[in-house]
Amino acid sequence: MESKLPTAILSSVQYIKHDPGLGHPEKPARIEAVMQRLRNQENLKPFLDYVEPRPATEADLLRVHTPVYCQTVRRDVQSGARDLSTGDTAISEDSYHVALLATGAALTAIDLVVSKKASNAFCVVRPPGHHASPNRGMGFCLFNSIAIAARYGQAVHKLGKVLIADWDVHHGNGTQDTFYEDGSVLFFDTHQHPWYPGTGEAGENGSGKGLNCIINNPFPAGAGSKEIVGAFETKLVKAAQKFKPDLVLLSAGFDSRAGDPLGHFKLSDEDFARLTEIMSAIAKEHCEGRLVSLLEGGYSLEGLANAAVAHVGALTRHS
């Protein structure tokens, strides 16, 4: 019997060096809460492989972001500014390096799953990325790690079609912007609406080659398992069967969990496990299980840790 490959957990103590300031919800303790909880799960230990990520390079960034924007982030950080000049993203002296390391985790994870050194992977990273568009950072995000990961998979590993799903309570506007006219990336998003950043209406479904490759599922405050898990079970599974991805990526934002201070969805830990099962099944059916998830939001430390454990538990069971 073939031995089971581990689920890779990619994180770094360096992530705590990105300091958005006292009282900010996207705080360093988020990483510590998730990693401590994972390491304390005796039942998961045999199935996890902890991996230190490498930083992304500027060439990696330029597969998505404009040269001017990359220069802007570097300049803003080096100048000692406390906020990114393009939007509502707090920064500190180490933010540029930490953001490269967050993006690099996704690239490292893709290498691991493609080379079959890991069955799947969860990147416990910060800052998050899904609000960053090619020429603008916003919403706590500097670089769009999952968009860069999709382009990396295509360019380096020749994986032609990429599915990105996003269950964060906030719409992944930056990811949508990147691939709106693309066609080689299917972007599926469930999110609270109206809510920050105000995008993601159902009629936003791509254009040109990307027509119908953007699938938005806006739900009102109070939505939960019926709406969100239901959308994944029906709409996403059907879309994936038609699209047939070569790689599956997940923006795993746990601010869609009940009780999160920045969202009003009602998902439970069991719901996150079910959502993970759906994503794993899609990856198994279409691309030999190649699934990489990245932490996006999640701002209740206790809720974030609980949901992340449920997510990883499901990854190990379906690897």
Protein Blocks (a to p, Z undefined) as FASTA:
>chain_A
ZZdddddddddfklmmpcgbghiabbfklmmmmmmmmmmmmklmmmpccdddddddfklm
mmmmcfklmmmmmmmmmnopabdfkbccdddfklmmmmmmmmmmmmmmmmmmmnopafbd
cddddddfklpcfkbceehiabdfklmmmmmmmmmnopabacdddfbfbdcfklmmmmmm
nopaccdddddddddehiaifklgbeajlgokaccddddehiafklmmmmmmmmmmmmmm
mnopabdcddddfklpghiakbccfbdfklmmmmmmmmmmmmmmmngopacdddfedjbf
klmmmmmmmmmmmmmmmZZ
